Amino acid sequence: AWHGAAQGGGLLSRPLRLHELLHPGFFLTALRQQTARSTKTPMDALELCCGLASADLRGASLAVVVSGLALQGATCSTSAGLAPLDADAPTRSSMPDLHLAWVLAGSPPPYDTKRSALVPLYADGERTSLLCDVRLPCSGSDAQWLQAGVACFLAE
């Protein structure tokens, strides 16, 4: 599926499942390189930005939609962002699609840092391979979500 979509030029036009790749970190680096080329910006001047809706990344020149992510320690919805787990809820839940883009460092983030939390995105469920951190909207403080052990994973 990946090879056919890449050959046809439609790879980024549909949601991607990064866990299907052997090295998902290489894909994020390639996306950074392509963004740097298309914007004529040094790679070092770009930072990864994410949103729960495409409108959150309006200024991005090249964005991808990532699907199939899992979330541990909280729930997440497109409209409200992170929310605490109910007492009887499973510890892992599905994430809504995540929109990722490399943007100019220092650009205004889609979410106010006082009403969002930095959440690690791991390639594996054992939390041994960190891909990046994503900023997700939430209520409460960054410390609250850190204490809850909130993290995203590539596959459920």
N, C-alpha and C positions, 0 to 999 in steps of 0.2 A: 504494500500500500504506500509506504514512504517513497520507494524508488519511483513508482509510477507517477505519484503526485509531483515529485521533484522534476522528473523528466518533462512532464506536461506544464510546468511552471505554476502549478496550483497548490504547492505545498503549504504556503502560509494563508491560503484562503479558507481553510477549514480548521476546526479545533485539533490540536496536536496532543498526542499521548506520549509524553517524554519518557515514560518507563519502558516504551518499546525500543528505545535506542540503547545501544551498548554503552555509549558515553554521553549522557545528556548534557554534561557540563561543556563538552565540545560544541554542542549545538548552540548553547547560550553564548559561547565565545564567538562562533561564526556569525551569529545574529549581531553581536557587538561590532564585529569587523565590517559587516555589510552596512550597518547603520553609519559607522564612521566614514566609509567610502561614499555613501549616498549623500551625507550631509557635509562632507569635506571637513570633518572634525577629527582631531586626534582621539584615539581609543581611550587614552587616559582621561579625557575630558567628559566621558560618558559614565552614567550610573544607571543601574537597573531600577526601573520603576514598575509598579503594578497597580492594577485597578480591578474592581469586580464588575465593571461595565466598560464598554468601549469608549463611552463619553469621558471616562476618567483620564484617558490618555489622548485627548484631542490634539495636543501639539506634537505627538510622536510621529516620526517619519516612517517607522517600520515597527508594527506591533504584531504579536502573535497571541493566539488564544490557546491556553493549555487546559486540557480537560483530564479527568480521571485522577484528580488529586484527592488524598485523604487528609483529614484533620484530626488531631488528637488533643484532648483536653478542653475542647470548646466546640460549639457549633458555629456555622457561618451561613449567612444568607446574603444575597445580592443587595437587598434593601437595607439591612441593619448591620451587616458586618459580623464581627465576633460576638457571641453571646455565651454566657456560662452554661455548662451542662446541667440538665436536670439530674436529680439524685439517682434515678433509675435508668438513665440513658447509657448506651454503650460508650466506651471511652473514645472510639473512633467513629467518624462520620464522613460522608462525602462532602467535598468542597464544591461550591459553584465554579464554573469556568473562571479562570484567572487570565487577565490580559496583561502581557508583559511587553515592555519596550525599553530600549536604551535611550536615555534622554540626556541632554546637556546637564552636567553637574551644576547644582545650584538652582536649577529650574524649580518653580514652586511645585511641591508634591501634591498629588490629587487629594490627599487627606491631611488635615491639620495634625501635626505631631502630638498635640494634646488630646486628640480624640481618635488616636490610632495606636497600634502596637506593632513592633517589629517582630515578625514570626520567622523562625528558621524553616527552610525548605530542604529536606533531606532526600537523597536518592534512595535510601533504604529505611525500613522500619526500625532498624537497630540504632539509628541516629549516628552512624559512623561516617557517612559521606555527605557533608554539607555542600549543597549546591549554591545557595544564596540565602539572603534574608529578604522577606517581602513585608511591606507595610500594609496592614489591613485596618479598616475602620472598626471602631469598637466604642463601648462605654467603659468607664473605669480607667485605671492607669496601666502603663507598660508593666509595672512591677506585679500587678494582679495577674496578668496573663503569663508572665515569666514564672511566677509561683505555681500557677496551674499546670505548668509544663506544656503549654500549647506549642505544637509543631505541625508542619505540613509534610506530607510524604508523596512521592511520585505515584505510588500504586496502593490501592486498598488491600 
